[in-house]
Amino acid sequence: MKVVHLSESLPRTRETEVIGRQLLRSATSVGANYRAACRARSKADFINKIGIVEEEADETLLWLELIIDAKLLDRHRVKVF
């Protein structure tokens, strides 16, 4: 996965370890929760689970923006992701 490689390419500092871990957690959660949404038992269950997917995707975007804004990686490298 590209997000794994992106997090591995962050400089090794205490701060980037936290950011990288959070990025990995939220990005991988998108896929896991989407899979769960596809197996929803009802329309209401699907709506609830897809809402979680949206929240995790938004959090992933936050971490990517933070990486760019803090100049931890070049903007073009993150955009390729």
JOMOPE-V339740 format. One record per backbone hydrogen bond with DSSP energy under -1.0 kcal/mol. CO is the residue of the C=O (numbers start at 1). NH is the residue of the N-H. E is the energy in kcal/mol with one decimal. If there is no record, write none. Layout:
((CO NH E) (CO NH E))
This chain:
((1 5 -1.5) (2 6 -2.6) (3 7 -2.4) (4 8 -2.1) (5 9 -1.2) (11 13 -1.3) (13 17 -1.8) (14 18 -1.5) (15 19 -2.3) (16 20 -2.9) (17 21 -2.1) (18 22 -2.4) (19 23 -2.7) (20 24 -2.5) (21 25 -2.5) (22 26 -2.6) (23 27 -2.6) (24 28 -2.3) (25 29 -1.4) (26 30 -1.3) (28 32 -1.9) (29 33 -2.8) (30 34 -2.1) (31 35 -2.2) (32 36 -1.8) (33 37 -2.3) (34 38 -2.3) (37 40 -1.8) (42 46 -2.4) (43 47 -2.6) (44 48 -2.3) (45 49 -2.5) (46 50 -3.0) (47 51 -1.5) (48 52 -1.2) (49 53 -1.7) (50 54 -2.1) (51 55 -2.1) (52 56 -2.5) (53 57 -2.5) (54 58 -2.2) (55 59 -2.1) (56 60 -2.3) (57 61 -2.1) (58 62 -1.9) (59 63 -2.1) (60 64 -2.2) (61 65 -2.7) (62 66 -2.3) (63 67 -2.2) (64 68 -1.9) (65 69 -3.3) (66 70 -2.5) (67 72 -2.5) (68 71 -1.5) (74 78 -1.8) (75 79 -2.4) (76 80 -1.6))
